[in-house]
């Protein structure tokens, strides 16, 4: 229920589309980080126009799709977007793009700043004709340091930010997380930062540049808990949160699989000891209080590692939930496809694609009481909306024809706008 500043109830009907309906975003991003950020904006209702080079986002060719340029990873991070092809090596195409940005709210790219500037797409230039523009970009490193022009990808950032070391195997060899963790997390951070800039614009009407560096953003995330005793100066001990670093912190083997459990409070730990038929652990000084348990976490987790093998995962879940202890079965990727909870909540959605036949996508996880986000478009074919979008921006038909037929135009010819 909505209220005004005086606390009076405001009756407002549900609105079609997500909370960003009416917002126009020019998306120049490729690979994973940027497309994740712009898909989030599209899922929330923004009109996201994905501008691609003639051969398309390279991610289109990763994995085997039903047709060329429609690989599975691309499909997963480019829904709720329209695709426009512009060859930015041509000056007239750059001019078209600049005019599109002039009439938009947000532009997002993950180019290095020097590359954007060479294309005439620096914030300093674009803000002249669109002072309300929110200009979002992500690069490898902060622009205030000596690595500002270094290239970076997920694997590099996972290693440099300490994630590969935290995920080391039993021999201490660093391993990457088996997902594009840094790319996806920084994509979420970029979307959040763009929304913050849009909120500020709603107050004073001014846009701004938003820069999100992969390394520093991922490192900040990694160190939220792992800074540990280095939170104090001088430090009072070693860096790293011991419970997270325990070699025994893992899903526990059951009779038919693995179960994940976390008893967080003192009361929950006592209840867990009782369920395990280990009442003597209640009075063990190593485990009586949170501080003591943290100091002896390896011993506690080693006990748990042997304690769940006599029942099935489902039987343990029922017992643990009866005592309000957080738990869940460790599920494989294949297992997710048949998970009964996900089926009941409709998380996986089979939807017909205009050219690819039936496809599967995941539900938008965000829940709003009035402005419900919707999946309006599945990932687009390359250039599928070029003519449609350029007409909306008033580009003359002869230019549109040149772009959509040969992706070229008469050298030196400038586009006309109605």
C-alpha positions in Angstrom: 0.0 0.0 0.0 1.4 3.4 -1.0 1.3 6.4 1.3 2.1 10.1 0.8 4.5 12.1 3.0 1.8 12.7 5.6 1.0 9.0 5.9 -2.3 9.1 3.9 -3.1 5.9 1.9 -2.8 6.2 -1.8 -4.7 3.7 -3.9 -2.7 2.9 -7.0 -3.7 0.3 -9.6 -1.1 -2.2 -10.9 0.9 -0.9 -13.8 1.8 -3.0 -16.9 5.5 -3.7 -17.4 8.3 -3.2 -15.0 9.3 -0.2 -13.0 11.7 1.1 -15.7 9.0 1.2 -18.4 9.6 4.4 -20.5 13.3 4.3 -20.0 15.4 4.0 -23.2 18.9 2.4 -23.0 21.5 2.2 -25.7 23.5 -1.0 -25.2 26.9 -1.3 -26.8 28.1 -4.1 -24.5 29.4 -7.5 -25.5 30.5 -10.8 -24.0 29.0 -11.3 -20.5 29.4 -8.5 -18.0 27.7 -5.7 -20.0 24.9 -7.9 -21.4 24.0 -9.1 -17.9 23.7 -5.5 -16.7 21.6 -4.4 -19.6 19.4 -7.5 -19.4 18.6 -6.6 -15.8 17.5 -3.1 -17.0 15.4 -4.7 -19.7 13.9 -7.2 -17.3 12.9 -4.3 -15.2 11.0 -2.7 -18.1 13.5 -0.5 -19.9 13.6 -0.4 -23.7 17.1 -1.8 -24.3 18.5 -1.3 -27.8 21.5 -3.6 -28.4 23.7 -2.0 -31.0 26.0 -4.6 -32.6 28.7 -4.6 -35.2 28.0 -6.4 -38.5 29.4 -9.7 -37.2 27.5 -9.4 -33.9 28.4 -9.8 -30.3 31.1 -12.5 -30.2 29.1 -14.3 -27.5 26.6 -15.2 -30.2 29.1 -17.8 -31.4 29.8 -19.5 -28.1 28.2 -22.9 -27.9 26.0 -24.7 -30.4 22.7 -23.1 -31.2 19.8 -24.0 -33.5 20.9 -21.4 -36.0 24.1 -19.4 -36.5 24.6 -16.5 -34.1 22.1 -17.8 -31.5 24.4 -19.6 -29.1 23.0 -20.7 -25.7 25.0 -18.2 -23.5 23.9 -15.3 -25.7 20.3 -16.5 -25.4 20.7 -16.5 -21.6 21.9 -12.9 -21.2 20.2 -10.9 -24.0 16.4 -11.2 -23.5 14.2 -8.1 -23.4 16.4 -6.3 -25.9 16.1 -5.2 -29.6 19.1 -5.7 -31.9 20.3 -3.0 -34.3 23.4 -3.4 -36.5 25.6 -0.4 -37.1 29.1 -0.5 -38.6 30.8 2.0 -36.4 33.8 2.0 -38.6 31.7 4.2 -40.9 31.3 7.8 -39.9 27.6 8.0 -40.9 26.9 5.0 -38.6 28.6 6.8 -35.7 26.4 9.9 -36.4 23.3 7.7 -36.4 24.4 6.3 -33.0 25.2 9.7 -31.6 21.7 10.9 -32.5 20.2 7.8 -30.9 22.0 8.6 -27.7 20.9 12.2 -27.8 17.3 10.9 -27.5 17.9 8.2 -24.9 18.3 8.1 -21.1 21.2 5.7 -20.7 24.2 4.4 -22.7 26.1 1.4 -21.5 29.4 -0.1 -22.8 32.3 -2.2 -21.7 34.9 -0.8 -24.0 38.1 0.7 -22.7 37.8 4.4 -22.4 40.3 5.2 -25.2 38.4 3.0 -27.6 35.1 4.7 -26.8 36.8 8.1 -27.3 38.1 7.1 -30.7 34.5 6.4 -31.8 33.4 9.8 -30.6 31.4 8.2 -27.8 33.1 9.7 -24.8 30.9 11.1 -22.0 32.4 14.5 -22.5 31.2 14.6 -26.1 27.8 13.0 -25.6 26.8 15.1 -22.6 26.9 18.2 -24.8 23.7 17.3 -26.6 22.2 15.2 -23.8 23.0 16.7 -20.4 20.6 14.3 -18.7 22.4 11.2 -20.1 23.5 8.5 -17.6 26.7 7.1 -19.1 27.5 3.6 -17.7 30.7 1.8 -18.4 32.7 -1.1 -17.0 36.4 -1.7 -17.6 39.0 -3.9 -15.9 40.5 -1.4 -13.4 39.9 2.0 -11.9 40.7 4.9 -14.1 42.7 6.4 -11.3 45.5 3.8 -11.4 48.3 2.6 -13.6 46.3 -0.4 -14.9 43.6 1.8 -16.4 44.2 0.7 -20.0 44.9 -3.0 -19.2 42.5 -5.6 -20.7 40.7 -7.9 -18.3 38.3 -10.8 -18.3 36.6 -12.9 -15.7 39.4 -15.5 -15.3 42.0 -12.7 -14.8 39.9 -10.9 -12.2 39.0 -14.1 -10.3 42.7 -14.7 -9.9 43.7 -11.2 -9.0 40.9 -10.7 -6.5 41.8 -13.8 -4.5 38.8 -15.9 -5.6 40.8 -18.6 -7.3 43.0 -19.0 -4.2 40.0 -19.2 -1.9 38.7 -22.0 -4.2 41.9 -23.9 -4.2 41.9 -27.7 -4.3 43.2 -30.1 -1.6 46.8 -29.5 -2.8 46.5 -25.7 -2.6 46.3 -25.1 -6.3 44.1 -22.1 -7.2 41.0 -22.9 -9.2 38.5 -20.6 -10.9 34.9 -20.8 -9.8 33.1 -22.8 -12.6 31.1 -19.8 -13.7 31.8 -16.3 -15.0 31.5 -15.0 -11.4 33.2 -11.6 -11.7 31.5 -10.8 -15.0 28.1 -11.5 -13.7 28.6 -9.9 -10.3 30.1 -6.7 -11.8 27.2 -6.7 -14.3 24.8 -6.5 -11.4 26.9 -3.8 -9.8 26.9 -1.8 -13.0 23.1 -2.0 -13.3 22.7 -0.9 -9.7 25.0 2.0 -10.2 23.2 3.2 -13.3 19.9 3.1 -11.3 21.5 5.2 -8.6 22.5 7.8 -11.1 19.0 7.8 -12.6 17.6 8.4 -9.1 19.9 11.3 -8.7 18.9 12.7 -12.1 15.2 12.5 -11.0 16.1 15.1 -8.3 18.3 17.6 -10.2 17.8 16.7 -13.9 21.5 16.1 -14.5 23.0 13.0 -15.8 26.5 11.7 -15.0 29.2 9.2 -15.9 29.2 5.9 -14.0 32.4 3.8 -14.1 32.5 0.4 -12.5 35.9 -1.3 -12.5 35.9 -5.1 -12.5 38.9 -5.6 -10.2 38.1 -3.2 -7.4 34.4 -4.1 -7.4 35.1 -7.8 -7.2 37.8 -7.3 -4.6 35.5 -5.2 -2.4 32.9 -8.0 -2.6 35.5 -10.7 -1.7 36.7 -8.8 1.3 33.4 -8.0 3.0 33.9 -10.9 5.4 37.5 -11.9 4.6 39.1 -8.6 5.7 38.4 -10.1 9.1 41.0 -8.9 11.7 42.6 -6.6 9.1 39.5 -4.4 9.7 41.5 -2.9 12.6 44.8 -0.9 12.4 47.1 -2.3 13.4 45.7 -5.8 12.5 44.9 -8.2 15.4 45.5 -11.4 13.5 45.4 -13.2 10.2 43.3 -12.2 7.2 40.3 -14.4 6.3 37.1 -15.5 7.9 38.0 -18.9 9.5 34.6 -20.5 9.1 34.6 -19.8 5.4 38.1 -21.1 5.1 37.6 -24.4 6.8 38.4 -27.4 4.7 35.4 -29.1 6.3 32.9 -26.5 5.2 31.1 -28.4 2.5 27.8 -30.2 1.9 27.5 -33.2 4.2 27.1 -36.7 2.8 23.7 -38.4 3.5 22.4 -41.9 2.7 21.5 -40.9 -0.8 23.3 -37.6 -1.6 24.4 -34.4 0.2 22.7 -31.8 2.4 23.6 -28.2 3.1 23.0 -27.0 6.7 23.8 -23.9 8.7 22.8 -23.7 12.4 23.5 -20.0 13.0 22.4 -19.1 16.6 23.4 -20.8 19.9 19.8 -22.2 20.2 19.9 -23.7 16.7 23.2 -25.4 17.4 21.8 -27.0 20.5 18.8 -28.2 18.6 21.1 -29.7 15.9 23.1 -31.5 18.6 19.9 -33.0 19.9 18.8 -34.1 16.4 22.2 -35.8 15.9 21.7 -37.6 19.2 24.9 -35.9 20.5 23.7 -34.2 23.6 27.2 -34.3 25.1 28.2 -31.6 22.6 26.0 -29.2 24.4 28.4 -28.9 27.3 31.6 -29.0 25.2 33.3 -25.7 25.8 34.6 -25.7 22.2 31.0 -25.4 20.9 29.0 -23.6 23.6 29.2 -20.1 22.1 29.6 -18.6 18.7 33.1 -17.2 19.5 34.3 -20.7 20.7 32.7 -22.4 17.7 34.5 -20.1 15.3 37.8 -20.8 17.0 37.2 -24.6 16.7 35.3 -24.7 13.4 37.3 -27.4 11.9 36.6 -29.8 14.8 32.9 -29.0 14.7 32.5 -29.4 10.9 34.5 -32.6 11.0 31.9 -34.0 13.5 29.0 -32.8 11.2 30.7 -34.5 8.2 30.2 -37.9 9.7 26.8 -37.3 11.4 24.3 -37.3 8.5 25.1 -40.6 6.7 22.4 -42.7 8.3 19.3 -40.9 6.7 18.3 -39.7 3.3 18.6 -36.0 2.4 14.8 -35.7 2.4 14.5 -37.3 5.8 17.1 -34.9 7.2 15.4 -31.9 5.6 12.1 -32.8 7.3 13.8 -33.2 10.7 15.8 -30.0 10.4 12.9 -27.9 9.2 10.9 -29.1 12.1 13.5 -27.3 14.3 13.6 -24.2 12.0 17.2 -25.0 11.0 18.2 -23.7 7.5 18.9 -26.6 5.2 18.6 -27.8 1.6 19.7 -30.6 -0.7 22.8 -30.0 -2.7 21.5 -30.1 -6.3 23.3 -30.8 -9.5 22.7 -28.7 -12.7 20.7 -31.6 -14.1 18.8 -31.9 -10.8 17.6 -28.3 -11.1 15.7 -29.2 -14.2 13.5 -31.6 -12.2 13.4 -29.8 -8.9 9.8 -29.9 -7.6 10.0 -26.5 -5.9 11.2 -24.8 -9.1 8.3 -26.5 -11.0 5.8 -25.2 -8.5 7.0 -21.7 -8.6 7.3 -21.7 -12.4 11.0 -20.7 -12.4 11.8 -22.3 -15.8 9.7 -21.0 -18.6 9.3 -22.6 -22.0 8.6 -19.9 -24.5 8.4 -19.8 -28.3 11.1 -17.8 -30.0 10.2 -16.1 -33.3 13.0 -18.0 -35.2 14.4 -20.6 -32.8 11.3 -22.6 -31.9 10.6 -23.4 -28.3 13.3 -22.2 -25.9 13.7 -22.2 -22.1 14.5 -19.2 -20.0 14.4 -18.4 -16.3 11.8 -16.3 -14.6 12.6 -12.7 -13.6 13.3 -13.2 -9.9 12.4 -9.7 -8.7 8.9 -9.1 -7.2 7.1 -5.8 -7.3 3.7 -5.1 -5.8 2.5 -2.9 -8.7 5.0 -2.8 -11.6 5.5 -6.4 -12.4 8.5 -7.2 -14.6 7.7 -9.2 -17.8 9.6 -11.2 -20.4 8.5 -9.4 -23.5 11.2 -10.5 -25.9 13.6 -13.4 -26.1 17.2 -12.8 -27.3 17.0 -11.2 -30.7 18.5 -12.3 -34.0 21.4 -10.1 -35.2 19.9 -6.8 -36.6 16.3 -8.0 -36.3 15.1 -4.6 -35.2 17.4 -2.3 -37.2 14.7 -0.8 -39.4 12.1 -0.6 -36.7 14.3 1.2 -34.3 15.9 3.6 -36.7 12.4 4.7 -37.9 11.6 5.5 -34.3 14.6 7.8 -34.2 13.6 9.5 -37.5 16.3 8.1 -39.8 15.5 8.6 -43.5 14.3 5.5 -45.3 17.2 5.5 -47.9 19.7 5.3 -45.0 17.7 2.5 -43.4 17.6 0.6 -46.7 21.4 1.0 -47.0 22.0 -0.2 -43.5 19.7 -3.2 -43.6 20.6 -4.4 -47.1 24.4 -4.0 -47.4 25.3 -2.5 -44.0 26.9 0.3 -46.0 26.1 3.6 -47.6 27.6 6.1 -50.0 31.0 7.2 -48.7 30.7 10.5 -47.0 26.9 10.5 -47.0 25.4 11.7 -43.7 22.1 10.5 -42.4 19.1 12.8 -42.4 16.7 12.8 -39.4 13.1 13.8 -39.7 
